[in-house]
């Protein structure tokens, strides 16, 4: 198992179909960093509850609003123009790298909050993805794809 949330997120995101699923969940209003954190907590067998979920959301909401969303909007706004302007394309790549750094920072903050939460007494966790996903994503195939990939990542980590 990846003990570090960032490494867990990278390992999960690299699995087939996860990038597409995360983009679909984001389009449905999902906070991908929160969802990746949820899969990490699931792998650690931490039991979700309303207070923990709210604490994670509180950290993520302001960071998403104040840091990630503006960077993402700028990067997306420059997409078309950057195809014709090499200098703008270079700046867009720098914004993309900054966005990734901001996501890593958010994941670090989420990990700092949640790293001391113990595993459940019976070693089983509830479904973090259902707690953290927006309502339109609950029965969406993208959430199921993320869940299955997380289970696969956990199984391969346990084999090592």
N, C-alpha and C positions, 0 to 999 in steps of 0.2 A: 504494500500500500504506500502511496505517496504521503509522507507525513506533512509536507509543505503544500499549502493550498495552491500556490503558483505552479509547482511541478505537477500537481494533480490536474489542474486546469489545462496545462500544456499537453499532458498525456491524454486527457479525455478529448480535447479539441482536435488532436491529431488522428483520432479514430475515424474510420469511414462514416460519412454522413453527418458528423457532429457539427461541422461548420455550417452546413446548410440548415440543420435543425435549429441551431442557435440563432441564425439570421431570421428564420421563420418565427421563432419565439419572440425575438426582438420586435418584429413587425406586428406581433399580436399584443405588444405592450409589456413583454417580459423583460426583466432585468437579468441579462445573461450572467453578469458577475454573481448576482445572488443565486441564480440557478446552479452555476458551477460550484459555488460555496455549499449549496444544498447537497449536491452529489458527494462532495468531500465529507460533509457531516454524516451523510448516510453511510459512507464507507467506514467512518470512524464509529459508527453505531451510536451516535448521539441522538437522543430522543428530542423531537421538536415539541415546542410548546409556544403559546401565544406570546409570552414575554421574550423568549429568545428570537422568535421571528420578528417581532417589533424592533428589538434592538438591532438586528441585522438590517432591517429596512431603514431605520433611522440613520445609520451610518451611510448606507448606499444612496438614499434619496438625495441628500444634499450634494454628495459627490457627483452623482449622475447629472443633477440639474446644473450645478455650478461649473463643473469641469468637463466631464465626458460628453455631455450633449452638445455644448458649444464647439468642442473640437470635432466631433463627428459631423455636425452640421456644416462646418467650414470645409472639412475634407470632401464631403458629398457635394457641396456647392461648387467646388473647383473641379469636379470630375470631368465634365465635358470640355471646359476651357483648357485644362491641363493636357488634353490630347493634342492640342495645337500649339502649345506654348511650353517648351522644354524647361524654362526657368520656373514657371508655375508648377510644372510636374515635379520638379525637385522640391519646391516648397511643400507641395501636397504630400510627398513622401515623408518629409520632416514632420508634418502635422500628424500623419498616420503613425509614425514612430512615437510621437508625443502622446497620442491617444492610447497606444499600447502601454506606454509607461504609466499613464494615468490609471489604466485598468489594473496593472500590476500593483500600483499603490493602493487602490481600492481593495483588491484581494488581500493585500497585506493587512489592511485595517480590519477587514472582516475576520481574518485568521487571528489577529491579536485579540479580538473580542471573544471568539469562539474556541480558541485553542485549549482553554481550561475546562470546557464543558465535558463532563465525563460520559463514558458510554453508559447506555441504559443498563439497569440491573440484570436483565436477562440476555443482554448482548444483542437485542433487536432494536432497531430504530423504526420510528414511524416514517411516513413518506414525506420527506422534506420537499420534494418537487411539488406535491399537491399543496403544501403550505405556502410555497413561495411563488408559484406560477400565477399569472393573472387568470381570471375566470375564463376568457376565451381560449386559453391554451390547455385547460384541464383535460379535455378529451381529444386534443389535437394530436395527430400523428407525430409531429415534431417533438412533443414532450415525451411520447413513448419511445421515440428513437434516442433521445438523450438519456432516458432512463435505462434502456437496453445497453447503450454504449457504456454507461457508468457501471452497470452490473458486469459487463464483459471486462472492463478495465480492472475492476475489483477482483474478479476471478483470476485474471492473468497475474495480478500482483500477488495474490495468495499462493499461486503456484510457484512463484520465485523463491 
